[in-house]
């Protein structure tokens, strides 16, 4: 069900447990819809080992604050629109 949902949407940012990630990441990593994957687990070293080859895995985290900080630094800057400056004169 999870794989089907991911295939039907765009720009997926996935937070997944280490155990589920170990099974799911190899199956979805090459999907264009997947933007980034964050592994949230209790055993960082174990899950860093299997997730290292997957470039969409942005990190393996043991506390939720670190996950949030990483998402904010990775995704938030790219979603803020930038505008070219516009010069104008105000005539009274």
HELIX and SHEET records of a PDB file:
HELIX    1   1 UNK A    2  UNK A    8  1                                   7    
HELIX    2   2 UNK A   18  UNK A   28  1                                  11    
HELIX    3   3 UNK A   44  UNK A   51  1                                   8    
HELIX    4   4 UNK A   64  UNK A   71  1                                   8    
HELIX    5   5 UNK A   72  UNK A   76  3                                   5    
HELIX    6   6 UNK A   77  UNK A   79  1                                   3    
SHEET    1   A 3 UNK A  12  UNK A  17  0                                        
SHEET    2   A 3 UNK A  34  UNK A  40  1                                        
SHEET    3   A 3 UNK A  57  UNK A  61  1                                        
END                                                                             
